[in-house]
């Protein structure tokens, strides 16, 4: 099997490339940088939003994992043109290129919790959408693009909505996004500042579980042309911060919401992942507290395999 991983130098891209290679998949990586951050069979540097990037040899694959793009909340509003180009135009270029050739790889696309209108209780994939950032609009637009090209050109896809990923199996960038923010504060300042006390709830998923569940899903019947939530642990930011504070000795401080951050805050986004877990017969295996127990502030190294 051959897989093309776009954004292979990014957090999810590096982990998926590693996981696929471990399964015996031939991995072709693409990104903007001149060199890959993680070994792959072949690397192609370039801008996916530019016409002509998708040559036939790249399109001739079993899977294309579209993991490239920009992430951010208020940043996506400040840089709307860059976000539309990197996230939407890039995917459109791929779909148009595929429509014009005979190759039909499955496209794997990671989406976000930010497409949901936050609400108490687990949110199924059918929960109403809401958009407070350009980034969330980008992701939802890409989901719709995939649906359209599946209907008109027979291009299969699977969308995986991911809430809060964390952990690292590769290098000293020990975490990502929300959890990385908590750990950075704890180490740099000895305190964790939580807007409004961190009452908002999220689904936390270790990156190894994200990779395993995505890979397992694309290999079973019933996953094509579907959108799935990826499950994990239901934790408030305050609960996650308390666990981080327990291992770092940091103090937790409640601060008022900055007006702009409050404007883009989604509220509770806890996932109902029952559809994916019913398909696979299992859910995530790793626990946030176990990962933290294996993490050391001084080492800040890669998670030990099996200790996540």
Secondary structure as the mmCIF struct_conf table of DSSP 4:
data_model
#
loop_
_struct_conf.conf_type_id
_struct_conf.id
_struct_conf.beg_label_comp_id
_struct_conf.beg_label_asym_id
_struct_conf.beg_label_seq_id
_struct_conf.end_label_comp_id
_struct_conf.end_label_asym_id
_struct_conf.end_label_seq_id
STRN STRN1 UNK A 2 UNK A 6
TURN_TY1_P TURN_TY1_P1 UNK A 7 UNK A 9
BEND BEND1 UNK A 10 UNK A 10
HELX_RH_AL_P HELX_RH_AL_P1 UNK A 11 UNK A 22
TURN_TY1_P TURN_TY1_P2 UNK A 23 UNK A 24
STRN STRN2 UNK A 26 UNK A 31
BEND BEND2 UNK A 32 UNK A 35
BEND BEND3 UNK A 37 UNK A 38
BEND BEND4 UNK A 41 UNK A 41
STRN STRN3 UNK A 42 UNK A 45
BEND BEND5 UNK A 46 UNK A 46
TURN_TY1_P TURN_TY1_P3 UNK A 48 UNK A 49
BEND BEND6 UNK A 50 UNK A 50
TURN_TY1_P TURN_TY1_P4 UNK A 51 UNK A 52
HELX_RH_AL_P HELX_RH_AL_P2 UNK A 56 UNK A 59
BEND BEND7 UNK A 60 UNK A 62
STRN STRN4 UNK A 63 UNK A 66
BEND BEND8 UNK A 69 UNK A 69
BEND BEND9 UNK A 73 UNK A 73
HELX_RH_AL_P HELX_RH_AL_P3 UNK A 74 UNK A 78
TURN_TY1_P TURN_TY1_P5 UNK A 79 UNK A 79
HELX_RH_AL_P HELX_RH_AL_P4 UNK A 80 UNK A 83
HELX_RH_PI_P HELX_RH_PI_P1 UNK A 84 UNK A 89
HELX_RH_AL_P HELX_RH_AL_P5 UNK A 90 UNK A 99
TURN_TY1_P TURN_TY1_P6 UNK A 100 UNK A 100
BEND BEND10 UNK A 101 UNK A 102
HELX_LH_PP_P HELX_LH_PP_P1 UNK A 105 UNK A 105
STRN STRN5 UNK A 106 UNK A 112
HELX_RH_3T_P HELX_RH_3T_P1 UNK A 113 UNK A 115
STRN STRN6 UNK A 116 UNK A 116
BEND BEND11 UNK A 120 UNK A 121
HELX_LH_PP_P HELX_LH_PP_P2 UNK A 122 UNK A 122
STRN STRN7 UNK A 123 UNK A 123
HELX_LH_PP_P HELX_LH_PP_P3 UNK A 124 UNK A 124
TURN_TY1_P TURN_TY1_P7 UNK A 125 UNK A 126
BEND BEND12 UNK A 127 UNK A 127
HELX_LH_PP_P HELX_LH_PP_P4 UNK A 128 UNK A 128
STRN STRN8 UNK A 129 UNK A 129
BEND BEND13 UNK A 132 UNK A 133
HELX_RH_AL_P HELX_RH_AL_P6 UNK A 134 UNK A 153
STRN STRN9 UNK A 157 UNK A 162
STRN STRN10 UNK A 164 UNK A 166
BEND BEND14 UNK A 169 UNK A 172
HELX_RH_AL_P HELX_RH_AL_P7 UNK A 177 UNK A 189
BEND BEND15 UNK A 190 UNK A 190
STRN STRN11 UNK A 191 UNK A 195
TURN_TY1_P TURN_TY1_P8 UNK A 196 UNK A 197
BEND BEND16 UNK A 198 UNK A 198
STRN STRN12 UNK A 201 UNK A 206
HELX_RH_AL_P HELX_RH_AL_P8 UNK A 207 UNK A 218
TURN_TY1_P TURN_TY1_P9 UNK A 219 UNK A 219
BEND BEND17 UNK A 220 UNK A 220
TURN_TY1_P TURN_TY1_P10 UNK A 221 UNK A 222
TURN_TY1_P TURN_TY1_P11 UNK A 224 UNK A 225
STRN STRN13 UNK A 226 UNK A 229
STRN STRN14 UNK A 233 UNK A 236
HELX_RH_AL_P HELX_RH_AL_P9 UNK A 237 UNK A 248
HELX_LH_PP_P HELX_LH_PP_P5 UNK A 250 UNK A 250
STRN STRN15 UNK A 251 UNK A 255
HELX_LH_PP_P HELX_LH_PP_P6 UNK A 256 UNK A 258
HELX_RH_AL_P HELX_RH_AL_P10 UNK A 259 UNK A 264
STRN STRN16 UNK A 269 UNK A 269
STRN STRN17 UNK A 271 UNK A 271
HELX_RH_AL_P HELX_RH_AL_P11 UNK A 274 UNK A 280
TURN_TY1_P TURN_TY1_P12 UNK A 281 UNK A 281
HELX_RH_AL_P HELX_RH_AL_P12 UNK A 288 UNK A 294
TURN_TY1_P TURN_TY1_P13 UNK A 297 UNK A 299
HELX_LH_PP_P HELX_LH_PP_P7 UNK A 302 UNK A 304
TURN_TY1_P TURN_TY1_P14 UNK A 305 UNK A 306
#
